[in-house]
């Protein structure tokens, strides 16, 4: 929620907000935006050492000047009998522009296929699933991020995956990434109550295998943990494994699945209204998923994206997400015959609108 210390409340921006060109005026390498908050009647308030405009009730407003990257905005309030201080930590995304990424969760079936009959696939892209994603890259420039399971919960685990395509993974790492998702699809909400050690162990096992059969080049510092939830300690294990960014999905109050990790509903709703936030204490960024493509009808893909893109605070970054099982004819309960058309429709939309395909780690995690 908004940063607060005793007698000062900072209402806007919130601690961790990532600001962009739509949040103020850009000039001479700085972003001038507005801070608003509450002190007490009669207080003199300064923001970045400059006097703020203070109302009779103690509400204040002041311009603040940001430089590219991370910074802390100090606020002080003083009167004859008291004084107080607060601060808010912010990020200015100075390279702000329309960007998108396409991520795919729950991947394991195509890996199982490759492992069972490797001789049938001289190239990775002889498998229809990876062939489809390569086609999307070639046609639209899409960058595809696959979050994978350690096993299928039955008879396949990643150690069975051959390393014969290791060079091909490396050669295509500029547009195709692999990262940890979970140890398996079931049980549902697998990390709802996970410990640090449980999460760390599962990540380590998946990472070991990705490094073996594909190589470090395909790995990323951004992922989505299965069901997008885990306690704070387990999220610390995600961070300690090298990840710095996670995808969240805003949910209505009362939903059984949070899909927001350890974040409060209030903060999750705020992030959903702004695209992106950083938990400075955890050194983790959280980005709102704009559309789970398999969860909407083909006819609704474009109208719903129009709504997202039409809001300057949600339309700068678009995260598209889908799940592998909806591509699989053999998984009749999940299969959607029009799933590839949904993907194409989403990609046509972002391409027509001039969105640049990116990996989020290249945009916000350059250290």
C-alpha positions as CSV (number, residue, x, y, z in Angstrom):
1,X,0.0,0.0,0.0
2,X,1.0,3.7,0.0
3,X,4.2,4.4,2.0
4,X,3.4,5.8,5.5
5,X,5.5,6.8,8.5
6,X,3.7,8.2,11.5
7,X,2.4,11.7,10.6
8,X,3.0,11.6,6.8
9,X,1.0,9.5,4.4
10,X,2.1,9.3,0.7
11,X,-1.0,8.5,-1.3
12,X,0.6,8.7,-4.7
13,X,2.8,7.2,-6.1
14,X,3.0,4.0,-4.1
15,X,6.2,2.5,-2.8
16,X,7.6,0.3,-5.6
17,X,5.8,2.0,-8.5
18,X,7.5,1.8,-11.9
19,X,6.7,5.1,-13.6
20,X,6.8,5.7,-17.3
21,X,6.3,8.5,-19.8
22,X,2.6,8.6,-19.2
23,X,3.1,9.5,-15.5
24,X,4.5,13.0,-16.1
25,X,6.5,15.2,-18.3
26,X,9.9,14.0,-19.8
27,X,12.5,16.8,-20.4
28,X,16.3,17.0,-20.4
29,X,16.7,13.4,-19.1
30,X,14.3,13.7,-16.2
31,X,10.7,12.8,-15.5
32,X,8.6,15.3,-13.6
33,X,5.7,13.7,-11.9
34,X,3.4,14.6,-9.0
35,X,3.5,13.4,-5.4
36,X,0.3,13.6,-3.3
37,X,-0.2,12.9,0.4
38,X,-1.3,14.0,3.8
39,X,0.5,15.7,6.7
40,X,-1.1,17.7,9.4
41,X,-2.7,21.2,9.4
42,X,-0.1,23.9,9.5
43,X,2.8,21.7,8.5
44,X,5.5,22.8,6.0
45,X,6.1,19.9,3.7
46,X,9.1,19.4,1.4
47,X,9.6,16.8,-1.3
48,X,13.1,16.3,-2.5
49,X,14.0,19.4,-0.4
50,X,11.5,21.6,-2.3
51,X,8.4,23.1,-0.8
52,X,5.1,21.4,-1.5
53,X,1.7,23.1,-1.8
54,X,-0.1,22.3,1.4
55,X,-3.8,22.7,2.0
56,X,-5.5,23.8,5.2
57,X,-6.2,20.2,6.2
58,X,-2.6,19.2,5.6
59,X,-3.0,17.6,2.2
60,X,0.0,18.3,0.0
61,X,1.0,18.1,-3.6
62,X,4.4,18.6,-5.1
63,X,6.4,17.9,-8.3
64,X,9.1,15.4,-8.1
65,X,11.9,14.9,-10.5
66,X,13.1,11.4,-11.4
67,X,16.2,10.2,-13.1
68,X,16.3,6.9,-15.0
69,X,16.3,3.8,-12.8
70,X,15.7,3.3,-9.1
71,X,15.6,6.2,-6.6
72,X,14.2,7.2,-3.2
73,X,11.9,10.3,-2.9
74,X,12.3,11.9,0.6
75,X,9.4,13.8,2.2
76,X,9.6,15.9,5.4
77,X,6.9,17.7,7.4
78,X,7.7,20.3,10.1
79,X,5.9,22.7,12.3
80,X,6.8,24.5,15.5
81,X,5.9,21.5,17.7
82,X,6.6,18.4,15.6
83,X,8.4,17.0,12.6
84,X,8.2,13.8,10.6
85,X,9.8,12.1,7.6
86,X,8.9,9.5,5.1
87,X,10.1,8.2,1.7
88,X,8.9,6.3,-1.3
89,X,11.1,4.1,-3.5
90,X,10.4,4.3,-7.2
91,X,11.7,3.2,-10.6
92,X,11.5,5.4,-13.7
93,X,11.4,3.2,-16.9
94,X,13.1,5.8,-19.1
95,X,13.1,3.5,-22.1
96,X,9.3,3.2,-21.9
97,X,7.5,2.3,-25.1
98,X,4.9,-0.3,-26.2
99,X,6.3,-3.8,-25.6
100,X,5.0,-7.3,-25.2
101,X,6.0,-10.9,-24.4
102,X,4.3,-14.2,-24.9
103,X,4.8,-16.8,-22.2
104,X,3.5,-20.4,-22.0
105,X,2.9,-22.2,-18.7
106,X,2.6,-25.9,-17.8
107,X,5.0,-27.2,-20.5
108,X,6.0,-30.8,-20.2
109,X,4.2,-32.8,-22.9
110,X,6.4,-31.7,-25.8
111,X,9.5,-32.5,-23.8
112,X,8.1,-36.0,-23.2
113,X,7.4,-36.4,-26.9
114,X,11.0,-35.5,-27.7
115,X,12.3,-37.9,-25.1
116,X,10.3,-40.9,-26.1
117,X,11.2,-40.8,-29.8
118,X,14.2,-38.6,-30.3
119,X,15.0,-40.1,-33.7
120,X,11.7,-38.7,-35.0
121,X,13.0,-35.2,-34.5
122,X,16.3,-34.4,-36.3
123,X,15.5,-30.8,-35.3
124,X,13.6,-29.5,-32.3
125,X,11.3,-27.7,-34.7
126,X,10.3,-30.9,-36.4
127,X,8.0,-31.3,-33.3
128,X,4.8,-29.6,-34.3
129,X,4.5,-27.6,-31.1
130,X,8.0,-26.0,-31.3
131,X,7.5,-25.7,-35.0
132,X,4.4,-23.6,-34.4
133,X,6.2,-21.3,-32.0
134,X,9.0,-20.8,-34.5
135,X,6.5,-19.9,-37.1
136,X,5.1,-17.3,-34.7
137,X,8.6,-15.9,-34.2
138,X,9.3,-15.8,-37.9
139,X,5.9,-14.3,-38.8
140,X,5.5,-11.8,-36.0
141,X,9.0,-11.5,-34.4
142,X,7.5,-13.0,-31.2
143,X,9.7,-13.9,-28.3
144,X,8.5,-17.0,-26.6
145,X,9.1,-17.9,-22.9
146,X,8.3,-21.5,-21.9
147,X,7.9,-22.3,-18.2
148,X,8.4,-26.0,-17.7
149,X,7.7,-28.8,-15.2
150,X,10.2,-31.3,-13.9
151,X,7.9,-34.1,-14.8
152,X,4.5,-35.1,-16.0
153,X,3.4,-36.7,-12.8
154,X,3.4,-40.1,-14.4
155,X,6.4,-41.7,-16.1
156,X,8.4,-38.8,-17.5
157,X,11.0,-36.5,-15.8
158,X,13.5,-34.1,-17.3
159,X,16.5,-36.4,-16.8
160,X,15.1,-38.4,-19.7
161,X,15.3,-35.4,-22.1
162,X,18.2,-36.0,-24.5
163,X,20.9,-33.3,-25.0
164,X,21.1,-33.9,-28.8
165,X,19.5,-30.5,-29.5
166,X,21.6,-28.5,-27.1
167,X,23.2,-26.5,-29.9
168,X,19.8,-25.8,-31.4
169,X,18.5,-24.5,-28.1
170,X,21.5,-22.2,-27.9
171,X,21.1,-21.0,-31.5
172,X,17.5,-20.0,-30.9
173,X,17.9,-18.5,-27.4
174,X,17.5,-15.0,-28.8
175,X,13.7,-15.7,-29.1
176,X,13.1,-18.9,-27.1
177,X,13.6,-19.2,-23.3
178,X,13.1,-22.0,-20.8
179,X,12.6,-21.5,-17.0
180,X,11.2,-23.3,-13.9
181,X,7.5,-23.5,-13.4
182,X,7.0,-26.4,-10.9
183,X,7.9,-30.0,-10.2
184,X,4.6,-31.2,-11.8
185,X,1.1,-30.1,-12.6
186,X,-0.5,-31.8,-9.6
187,X,-1.4,-31.3,-6.8
188,X,-3.3,-28.1,-7.6
189,X,-1.9,-25.0,-6.0
190,X,1.3,-26.9,-5.4
191,X,3.2,-24.1,-3.7
192,X,0.4,-22.5,-1.7
193,X,2.1,-23.4,1.6
194,X,5.6,-24.1,0.3
195,X,8.7,-23.7,2.4
196,X,11.9,-22.0,1.3
197,X,13.6,-25.4,1.1
198,X,10.8,-27.0,-0.9
199,X,10.8,-24.3,-3.5
200,X,14.6,-24.0,-3.7
201,X,14.9,-27.8,-4.2
202,X,12.4,-27.9,-7.0
203,X,13.9,-25.0,-8.8
204,X,17.4,-26.5,-8.5
205,X,16.3,-29.8,-10.1
206,X,14.7,-28.0,-13.0
207,X,17.7,-25.7,-13.5
208,X,20.1,-28.6,-13.4
209,X,18.3,-30.3,-16.3
210,X,17.8,-27.1,-18.4
211,X,21.5,-26.5,-18.1
212,X,22.3,-30.1,-19.2
213,X,20.0,-30.4,-22.2
214,X,19.7,-26.8,-23.4
215,X,22.4,-24.6,-21.8
216,X,22.5,-21.4,-19.8
217,X,21.7,-19.2,-22.9
218,X,18.0,-20.2,-22.8
219,X,17.5,-19.3,-19.1
220,X,15.9,-16.1,-17.9
221,X,15.6,-14.1,-14.7
222,X,11.9,-13.9,-15.1
223,X,9.4,-16.7,-14.5
224,X,5.9,-17.7,-13.4
225,X,5.6,-20.1,-10.5
226,X,2.7,-22.6,-11.0
227,X,-0.6,-21.0,-10.0
228,X,1.4,-17.7,-9.4
229,X,1.3,-18.1,-5.7
230,X,3.6,-19.0,-2.8
231,X,4.4,-17.6,0.6
232,X,7.0,-14.9,1.1
233,X,9.7,-17.3,2.3
234,X,9.2,-19.5,-0.8
235,X,9.4,-16.4,-3.0
236,X,12.7,-15.6,-1.4
237,X,13.9,-19.0,-2.7
238,X,12.8,-18.0,-6.1
239,X,14.8,-14.8,-5.8
240,X,17.8,-16.6,-4.4
241,X,17.7,-18.9,-7.4
242,X,18.3,-15.9,-9.7
243,X,14.9,-14.8,-10.6
244,X,14.0,-11.1,-10.3
245,X,10.6,-10.9,-12.0
246,X,7.3,-12.7,-11.6
247,X,4.0,-12.6,-13.4
248,X,0.8,-12.0,-11.4
249,X,-2.9,-12.2,-12.4
250,X,-5.3,-9.8,-10.6
251,X,-8.2,-11.7,-9.1
252,X,-11.6,-10.5,-7.7
253,X,-11.8,-10.5,-3.8
254,X,-12.7,-13.8,-2.5
255,X,-11.3,-15.9,-5.3
256,X,-9.9,-19.2,-4.0
257,X,-6.7,-18.9,-5.9
258,X,-4.7,-15.8,-5.3
259,X,-2.4,-15.8,-8.3
260,X,-0.5,-13.0,-6.6
261,X,2.1,-14.8,-4.6
262,X,2.4,-13.2,-1.1
263,X,1.1,-9.8,-2.2
264,X,-2.0,-8.2,-0.6
265,X,-5.1,-8.0,-2.7
266,X,-4.9,-4.2,-2.4
267,X,-1.4,-4.1,-3.8
268,X,-2.2,-6.7,-6.5
269,X,-5.1,-4.5,-7.7
270,X,-2.8,-1.5,-7.7
271,X,-0.2,-3.3,-9.8
272,X,-3.0,-4.5,-12.2
273,X,-3.9,-0.8,-12.8
274,X,-0.3,0.1,-13.6
275,X,1.4,-2.9,-15.2
276,X,4.5,-3.2,-13.0
277,X,5.8,-2.8,-9.5
278,X,8.9,-3.6,-7.5
279,X,9.2,-5.1,-4.0
280,X,12.4,-3.4,-3.0
281,X,12.7,-5.4,0.2
282,X,12.6,-8.7,-1.7
283,X,14.3,-7.4,-4.9
284,X,11.5,-8.8,-7.0
285,X,9.4,-7.2,-9.7
286,X,5.8,-8.1,-10.4
287,X,4.1,-7.6,-13.8
288,X,0.4,-8.0,-14.4
289,X,-0.7,-10.6,-17.0
290,X,-2.9,-8.8,-19.5
291,X,-4.6,-11.9,-21.1
292,X,-4.6,-15.6,-20.4
293,X,-5.3,-16.3,-24.1
294,X,-6.8,-19.8,-23.6
295,X,-9.3,-18.4,-21.1
296,X,-11.1,-16.2,-23.5
297,X,-13.0,-16.9,-26.7
298,X,-11.4,-16.3,-30.1
299,X,-14.0,-13.5,-30.6
300,X,-12.9,-11.8,-27.4
301,X,-9.1,-11.8,-27.8
302,X,-8.9,-8.6,-29.7
303,X,-11.6,-6.5,-27.9
304,X,-10.2,-7.4,-24.5
305,X,-6.7,-6.4,-25.6
306,X,-8.1,-3.2,-27.1
307,X,-9.3,-2.3,-23.6
308,X,-5.9,-2.9,-22.1
309,X,-4.0,-1.0,-24.8
310,X,-6.4,1.9,-24.6
311,X,-5.3,2.7,-21.0
312,X,-2.0,4.5,-20.9
313,X,-1.2,2.9,-17.5
314,X,-1.9,-0.7,-18.6
315,X,-1.1,-0.5,-22.3
316,X,2.6,0.2,-22.3
317,X,3.5,-3.4,-21.4
318,X,1.5,-6.4,-22.6
319,X,2.0,-9.9,-21.1
320,X,0.3,-12.6,-23.1
321,X,0.0,-16.0,-21.5
322,X,-1.2,-19.4,-22.6
323,X,-0.9,-23.1,-21.4
324,X,0.5,-26.0,-23.3
325,X,-2.4,-28.4,-22.6
326,X,-4.8,-26.5,-24.7
327,X,-2.7,-27.3,-27.8
328,X,-2.9,-31.1,-27.2
329,X,-5.4,-33.2,-29.1
330,X,-4.6,-36.1,-26.8
331,X,-5.7,-34.2,-23.8
332,X,-9.3,-34.0,-24.8
333,X,-10.5,-32.4,-21.6
334,X,-8.3,-29.3,-22.3
335,X,-7.9,-29.2,-26.1
336,X,-9.1,-26.1,-27.9
337,X,-9.4,-26.5,-31.7
338,X,-9.0,-22.8,-32.2
339,X,-6.1,-22.3,-29.8
340,X,-3.6,-21.5,-32.5
341,X,-6.0,-19.0,-34.0
342,X,-6.2,-17.3,-30.6
343,X,-2.4,-17.0,-30.5
344,X,-2.3,-15.6,-34.0
345,X,-5.1,-13.1,-33.2
346,X,-3.2,-11.8,-30.1
347,X,0.0,-11.5,-32.1
348,X,-1.7,-9.7,-34.9
349,X,-3.1,-7.2,-32.5
350,X,0.2,-6.3,-30.8
351,X,2.0,-6.3,-34.1
352,X,-0.5,-4.0,-35.8
353,X,-0.3,-1.6,-32.8
354,X,3.5,-1.4,-33.0
355,X,4.3,-3.3,-29.8
356,X,7.9,-4.5,-29.8
357,X,8.6,-8.2,-28.8
358,X,10.9,-8.4,-25.8
359,X,12.0,-10.5,-22.9
360,X,11.3,-8.6,-19.7
361,X,14.7,-9.3,-18.2
362,X,16.3,-7.3,-21.1
363,X,14.1,-4.3,-20.3
364,X,14.2,-4.1,-16.5
365,X,17.0,-6.4,-15.2
366,X,20.1,-5.2,-17.1
367,X,22.5,-5.3,-14.1
